[in-house]
């Protein structure tokens, strides 16, 4: 999460206090099994374009990338063959794809091994924002909530919160991590491949572009092993339901144009939807079928004062947490306004730290059933509370657009 000082940014995963060296391991770069490339449109119900054709596997086991995909990527200065051999590490400003329809995320089999996942870091460490980022005539803001101590989720995580997991990605600063939630897909009831997270977990905002090697791991560290225990754990234990690569991602146009690495800019629109595909075969099962659950998304949740309780879930990484275990906070939300013209955000007391960014916020609807109503976006530098966007028409546009693009598949 992004820090705002005193309020802080719950942007990307790991903590400012506990830093893991962001070395970019080149694991499996030359052994891509299922390399695909797609483009993405942002935030509009009328977004045009369809997913590009996936790469196919030839009889000799080598990957065949359709020429139209190669040519499209080369227009952006990207050679797919070089990309899988490590060219994705080039973060030259002129080659960092930024626009909504520029998203690509070729699968690199084995890249996200246990060591790389465990070492994912936070690109916003050591950053802050002046106090005046949250002052002035910015709409309604309620008094700062009292801190609510984050509670460890009972293991197995899959039995307790089967929809929760981690998003891993690469940024110029190194390997990074966020939290995320499996959500329903109206185009594929019971067979969703959609994941909800924060916009800053997929795109750097106004001064950057799309992150790379974005992958989702449901029920990460399902048994709640310690970091020391995970050092020798096999991949199947760290990622018991597999690694799912994002073959499509969308965030809001507002986040792309306004979002910043720190502060509250764009926070009211800080959300994203991923469509994912398994790195390895899933026996034809969707993500929802694999984990056994998916949450509905409520784009018409009651006004903040009418919501009695919200539960936020995530993998906090800053001290006293280590990023390896799942936690939750439950509190009655208040209101936070970071800009008068932007929608008011939910805010709850919570001691979760960086790493919990993108994690789902769940409230019980009028039908008595739980639904996703927000995700972790920002919080204070010294921790104690979290804020997330209230999902409305813009968020629904992002969600519907991703669903529609894969409706016929």
Secondary structure per residue as TSV (DSSP state, phi and psi in degrees):
chain	resnum	aa	ss	phi	psi
A	1	X	-	360.0	155.2
A	2	X	E	-86.8	140.5
A	3	X	E	-84.4	144.8
A	4	X	E	-131.3	133.1
A	5	X	S	-104.8	120.5
A	6	X	S	-64.2	-33.8
A	7	X	S	-68.3	146.9
A	8	X	-	-124.7	155.7
A	9	X	B	-86.6	115.9
A	10	X	-	-77.8	29.1
A	11	X	-	-71.8	-179.3
A	12	X	S	-7.2	148.7
A	13	X	S	-36.1	-86.6
A	14	X	S	-70.4	168.8
A	15	X	-	-88.7	163.2
A	16	X	S	-81.5	-18.6
A	17	X	S	-92.6	-33.5
A	18	X	S	-116.0	104.3
A	19	X	-	-112.7	129.1
A	20	X	-	-102.7	136.1
A	21	X	-	-57.5	122.5
A	22	X	-	-82.4	58.0
A	23	X	-	-75.4	133.0
A	24	X	-	-90.0	97.4
A	25	X	-	-70.4	140.7
A	26	X	-	-100.5	46.9
A	27	X	T	-71.8	125.5
A	28	X	T	68.0	17.9
A	29	X	T	-64.7	-29.2
A	30	X	T	-98.0	8.3
A	31	X	-	-123.0	38.8
A	32	X	-	-63.2	126.9
A	33	X	S	-95.3	-38.9
A	34	X	S	-135.8	78.2
A	35	X	-	-88.6	119.3
A	36	X	-	-124.5	159.7
A	37	X	-	-141.3	134.1
A	38	X	-	-137.2	167.5
A	39	X	-	-115.9	166.2
A	40	X	-	-140.5	141.4
A	41	X	-	-108.4	153.2
A	42	X	-	-114.0	127.1
A	43	X	S	70.4	3.3
A	44	X	-	-118.2	136.7
A	45	X	T	-65.7	-22.8
A	46	X	T	-103.4	15.9
A	47	X	-	-55.3	135.2
A	48	X	-	-96.7	171.2
A	49	X	-	98.6	152.5
A	50	X	-	-124.9	158.9
A	51	X	-	-57.8	138.9
A	52	X	-	-71.8	164.1
A	53	X	-	-63.4	143.7
A	54	X	-	-78.2	156.2
A	55	X	-	-68.8	151.3
A	56	X	E	-117.1	160.9
A	57	X	E	-102.7	124.3
A	58	X	-	-77.3	171.9
A	59	X	T	-63.4	-25.7
A	60	X	T	-86.6	5.9
A	61	X	S	86.8	-3.2
A	62	X	-	-86.6	152.7
A	63	X	E	-79.7	134.2
A	64	X	E	-110.5	112.6
A	65	X	-	-96.7	120.9
A	66	X	-	-53.7	142.6
A	67	X	H	-60.1	-34.8
A	68	X	H	-65.6	-33.9
A	69	X	H	-69.0	-46.2
A	70	X	H	-58.9	-43.8
A	71	X	H	-65.9	-39.3
A	72	X	H	-63.0	-44.1
A	73	X	H	-69.0	-36.1
A	74	X	H	-65.0	-25.4
A	75	X	H	-61.0	-27.3
A	76	X	T	-97.1	10.9
A	77	X	T	79.7	20.3
A	78	X	-	-114.5	122.7
A	79	X	-	-100.7	114.5
A	80	X	H	-57.2	-41.2
A	81	X	H	-63.7	-39.4
A	82	X	H	-74.3	-32.7
A	83	X	H	-57.5	-50.3
A	84	X	H	-69.0	-17.0
A	85	X	T	-92.9	9.7
A	86	X	T	118.6	-2.2
A	87	X	G	-66.0	-16.9
A	88	X	G	-63.6	-16.0
A	89	X	G	-74.9	-8.9
A	90	X	-	-79.1	108.2
A	91	X	-	-104.6	27.9
A	92	X	-	-52.9	133.2
A	93	X	G	-52.8	-38.5
A	94	X	G	-74.3	-14.9
A	95	X	G	-113.5	6.0
A	96	X	S	-87.1	102.4
A	97	X	-	-60.0	130.0
A	98	X	-	-119.7	-42.6
A	99	X	S	-65.3	159.3
A	100	X	G	-57.5	-33.8
A	101	X	G	-95.6	15.4
A	102	X	G	-97.3	-5.4
A	103	X	-	-60.3	128.3
A	104	X	-	-138.0	152.7
A	105	X	-	-157.5	68.4
A	106	X	-	-58.4	137.5
A	107	X	-	-73.0	131.9
A	108	X	-	-119.7	98.8
A	109	X	T	-56.8	131.3
A	110	X	T	81.9	-3.4
A	111	X	-	-59.2	-44.7
A	112	X	S	-89.1	77.5
A	113	X	-	-86.9	170.3
A	114	X	H	-55.3	-40.7
A	115	X	H	-64.1	-42.4
A	116	X	H	-68.3	-39.0
A	117	X	H	-66.0	-43.4
A	118	X	H	-66.3	-29.7
A	119	X	T	-92.0	6.3
A	120	X	-	-60.9	141.9
A	121	X	B	-122.6	-173.1
A	122	X	-	-118.4	112.5
A	123	X	T	-67.1	-13.8
A	124	X	T	-97.1	10.6
A	125	X	T	-59.4	145.1
A	126	X	T	67.1	15.0
A	127	X	-	-109.8	151.5
A	128	X	-	-153.0	177.6
A	129	X	-	-136.0	149.8
A	130	X	-	-62.5	155.4
A	131	X	G	-56.3	-34.0
A	132	X	G	-72.5	0.4
A	133	X	G	-65.8	-23.2
A	134	X	G	-120.1	24.5
A	135	X	-	-114.5	173.2
A	136	X	S	93.0	-169.4
A	137	X	S	-84.7	86.6
A	138	X	-	-121.0	19.7
A	139	X	S	93.4	-163.8
A	140	X	-	-85.7	126.9
A	141	X	-	-133.2	124.9
A	142	X	-	-81.7	164.5
A	143	X	-	-55.5	148.8
A	144	X	-	-59.8	131.0
A	145	X	-	-73.3	155.6
A	146	X	-	-69.7	143.9
A	147	X	-	-59.7	139.5
A	148	X	-	-112.8	123.0
A	149	X	-	-67.3	124.4
A	150	X	-	-64.5	136.6
A	151	X	E	-106.7	134.5
A	152	X	E	-65.4	134.6
A	153	X	-	-75.4	138.3
A	154	X	-	-66.1	141.9
A	155	X	S	-87.7	152.8
A	156	X	S	-74.3	147.2
A	157	X	H	-60.1	-34.9
A	158	X	H	-62.7	-34.9
A	159	X	H	-74.5	-29.8
A	160	X	H	-88.7	-50.1
A	161	X	-	-138.3	74.9
A	162	X	T	-63.5	-17.6
A	163	X	T	-85.9	-8.7
A	164	X	E	-87.2	151.8
A	165	X	E	-172.8	-170.7
A	166	X	E	-116.4	145.8
A	167	X	E	-107.8	127.5
A	168	X	E	-111.0	147.1
A	169	X	E	-161.3	166.0
A	170	X	E	-109.3	137.9
A	171	X	E	-129.7	170.6
A	172	X	T	-55.4	-29.5
A	173	X	T	-79.4	-15.3
A	174	X	E	138.4	-159.6
A	175	X	E	-79.1	134.7
A	176	X	E	-130.3	167.6
A	177	X	E	-147.4	147.5
A	178	X	E	-138.9	177.7
A	179	X	E	-106.7	163.3
A	180	X	E	-162.0	172.5
A	181	X	E	-140.2	135.6
A	182	X	E	-74.9	126.4
A	183	X	E	-122.4	159.3
A	184	X	-	-66.7	153.7
A	185	X	-	-118.7	112.5
A	186	X	T	-60.7	-23.0
A	187	X	T	-82.0	-17.4
A	188	X	S	-137.6	71.4
A	189	X	T	-55.7	128.6
A	190	X	T	77.0	-3.9
A	191	X	-	-136.1	43.4
A	192	X	-	-73.4	145.7
A	193	X	-	-123.2	30.8
A	194	X	E	-104.3	142.1
A	195	X	E	-131.0	135.1
A	196	X	E	-104.2	133.8
A	197	X	E	-150.7	-167.7
A	198	X	-	-88.1	150.3
A	199	X	G	-60.4	-36.6
A	200	X	G	-72.9	-4.1
A	201	X	G	-89.6	-6.1
A	202	X	T	-126.0	-22.8
A	203	X	B	-143.3	138.7
A	204	X	-	-77.3	-7.7
A	205	X	-	90.1	-152.1
A	206	X	T	-64.5	-22.7
A	207	X	T	-108.5	12.0
A	208	X	-	-148.7	-159.8
A	209	X	-	-138.2	-156.9
A	210	X	B	-73.6	138.0
A	211	X	-	-74.7	171.6
A	212	X	E	-125.4	160.6
A	213	X	E	56.1	42.9
A	214	X	E	-75.6	124.8
A	215	X	E	-143.0	149.8
A	216	X	E	-113.6	133.9
A	217	X	E	-120.3	101.9
A	218	X	E	-69.1	144.6
A	219	X	T	50.9	44.2
A	220	X	T	-52.3	133.3
A	221	X	T	50.9	54.9
A	222	X	T	-52.6	-31.9
A	223	X	T	-92.5	3.0
A	224	X	-	67.2	37.2
A	225	X	-	-65.5	154.1
A	226	X	-	-73.4	165.3
A	227	X	H	-61.2	-38.5
A	228	X	H	-63.3	-41.2
A	229	X	H	-66.6	-33.7
A	230	X	H	-71.8	-18.4
A	231	X	T	-61.0	-28.3
A	232	X	T	-112.8	9.6
A	233	X	-	-78.2	140.2
A	234	X	-	-71.7	161.7
A	235	X	H	-59.3	-34.2
A	236	X	H	-65.7	-24.6
A	237	X	H	-85.1	-37.3
A	238	X	H	-70.9	-39.3
A	239	X	T	-125.6	73.1
A	240	X	T	-65.4	-20.3
A	241	X	T	-112.6	19.5
A	242	X	-	89.0	173.0
A	243	X	-	-107.5	126.8
A	244	X	E	-115.9	115.3
A	245	X	E	-85.0	144.1
A	246	X	E	-80.6	115.3
A	247	X	E	-97.2	5.2
A	248	X	E	-163.9	139.1
A	249	X	E	-144.2	141.5
A	250	X	E	-138.0	139.9
A	251	X	E	-129.2	-179.2
A	252	X	-	-78.3	150.9
A	253	X	H	-59.8	-34.6
A	254	X	H	-62.4	-40.6
A	255	X	H	-66.0	-43.8
A	256	X	H	-60.3	-39.3
A	257	X	H	-88.0	-26.3
A	258	X	H	-115.0	-25.6
A	259	X	-	-60.6	142.0
A	260	X	-	-126.6	163.6
A	261	X	S	-71.4	-20.6
A	262	X	S	-139.4	168.1
A	263	X	S	80.0	-172.6
A	264	X	S	-98.2	3.9
A	265	X	T	-58.5	124.9
A	266	X	T	76.5	2.5
A	267	X	G	-62.7	-31.3
A	268	X	G	-68.9	-11.8
A	269	X	G	-123.4	24.8
A	270	X	-	-88.9	76.8
A	271	X	-	-148.8	160.1
A	272	X	E	-153.2	154.5
A	273	X	E	-122.7	130.5
A	274	X	E	-108.4	143.1
A	275	X	E	-105.0	131.7
A	276	X	E	-121.9	159.1
A	277	X	E	-139.2	144.1
A	278	X	E	-68.6	140.8
A	279	X	S	-65.6	-40.2
A	280	X	S	-112.0	166.7
A	281	X	-	-57.8	140.8
A	282	X	-	-113.3	16.3
A	283	X	T	67.9	24.2
A	284	X	T	82.2	0.8
A	285	X	-	-82.7	145.0
A	286	X	-	-76.5	172.6
A	287	X	H	-61.0	-45.3
A	288	X	H	-60.5	-42.4
A	289	X	H	-66.7	-34.1
A	290	X	H	-68.6	-43.9
A	291	X	H	-91.8	-15.6
A	292	X	T	85.1	11.4
A	293	X	-	-165.5	158.2
A	294	X	-	-159.3	142.1
A	295	X	B	-91.9	142.0
A	296	X	-	-72.5	158.2
A	297	X	B	-112.5	129.5
A	298	X	-	-100.5	107.3
A	299	X	T	-93.7	7.7
A	300	X	T	-135.8	42.1
A	301	X	-	-65.2	153.7
A	302	X	-	-59.1	159.2
A	303	X	-	-55.5	152.9
A	304	X	G	-49.1	-46.8
A	305	X	G	-63.7	-16.2
A	306	X	G	-95.8	-1.0
A	307	X	-	-92.4	118.4
A	308	X	-	-79.5	-28.5
A	309	X	-	-161.8	139.5
A	310	X	E	-131.4	139.3
A	311	X	E	-114.2	122.2
A	312	X	E	-102.8	138.2
A	313	X	E	-124.6	141.5
A	314	X	E	-176.4	175.7
A	315	X	-	-109.4	81.3
A	316	X	-	-67.5	145.4
A	317	X	-	-122.4	-25.4
A	318	X	S	-71.5	151.9
A	319	X	T	-50.8	136.9
A	320	X	T	-90.9	14.6
A	321	X	-	-96.6	165.3
A	322	X	-	-123.3	5.9
A	323	X	S	82.7	-2.8
A	324	X	S	-99.4	-12.5
A	325	X	S	-122.1	153.8
A	326	X	-	-93.1	136.1
A	327	X	E	-133.0	164.1
A	328	X	E	-140.8	152.8
A	329	X	E	-130.4	139.3
A	330	X	E	-125.3	129.8
A	331	X	E	-159.1	159.5
A	332	X	-	-79.6	126.1
A	333	X	-	-76.6	152.9
A	334	X	E	-116.0	-173.1
A	335	X	E	-106.7	143.0
A	336	X	E	-136.2	126.8
A	337	X	-	-117.2	121.3
A	338	X	S	-100.4	-13.8
A	339	X	S	-156.4	132.3
A	340	X	T	-58.1	-34.5
A	341	X	T	-80.4	-12.2
A	342	X	S	-97.8	156.2
A	343	X	-	-58.8	143.7
A	344	X	-	-67.6	141.1
A	345	X	E	-97.4	158.4
A	346	X	E	-76.7	146.3
A	347	X	E	-140.0	133.7
A	348	X	E	-129.9	155.7
A	349	X	E	-73.7	132.7
A	350	X	E	-169.8	136.5
A	351	X	-	-94.6	6.8
A	352	X	-	-64.1	150.2
A	353	X	-	-119.1	-169.1
A	354	X	T	-51.8	139.5
A	355	X	T	113.9	-28.0
A	356	X	-	-82.7	-6.2
A	357	X	T	-50.6	136.2
A	358	X	T	84.9	-13.6
A	359	X	-	-62.0	148.1
A	360	X	E	-73.6	144.7
A	361	X	E	-111.3	124.2
A	362	X	E	-120.2	135.2
A	363	X	E	-133.6	154.1
A	364	X	E	-83.2	128.1
A	365	X	-	-83.0	-178.9
A	366	X	T	-63.9	-19.5
A	367	X	T	-86.7	1.4
A	368	X	S	81.8	5.4
A	369	X	-	-108.4	146.5
A	370	X	E	-71.6	146.9
A	371	X	E	-149.2	151.2
A	372	X	E	-72.6	128.7
A	373	X	E	-122.2	-9.6
A	374	X	E	-171.2	-176.8
A	375	X	E	-147.7	154.9
A	376	X	-	-64.4	129.8
A	377	X	-	-123.8	-61.0
A	378	X	E	-132.2	163.2
A	379	X	E	-163.4	174.6
A	380	X	E	-80.7	154.2
A	381	X	T	-54.4	-40.5
A	382	X	T	-89.3	5.2
A	383	X	-	68.0	170.5
A	384	X	E	128.2	-27.1
A	385	X	E	-148.2	163.3
A	386	X	E	-132.1	152.8
A	387	X	E	-131.3	147.2
A	388	X	E	-141.8	153.4
A	389	X	-	-70.1	143.4
A	390	X	-	-82.4	126.3
A	391	X	-	-81.2	124.5
A	392	X	-	-131.7	-145.0
A	393	X	H	-64.0	-38.2
A	394	X	H	-66.6	-44.2
A	395	X	H	-61.8	-40.4
A	396	X	H	-64.6	-35.4
A	397	X	H	-63.3	-41.4
A	398	X	H	-62.0	-49.4
A	399	X	H	-61.1	-49.5
A	400	X	H	-64.6	-35.5
A	401	X	H	-66.5	-42.5
A	402	X	H	-65.3	-44.1
A	403	X	H	-59.6	-45.3
A	404	X	H	-64.0	-35.3
A	405	X	H	-66.0	-25.0
A	406	X	T	-112.3	13.6
A	407	X	T	-63.5	-32.8
A	408	X	T	-91.9	8.6
A	409	X	-	-108.0	360.0
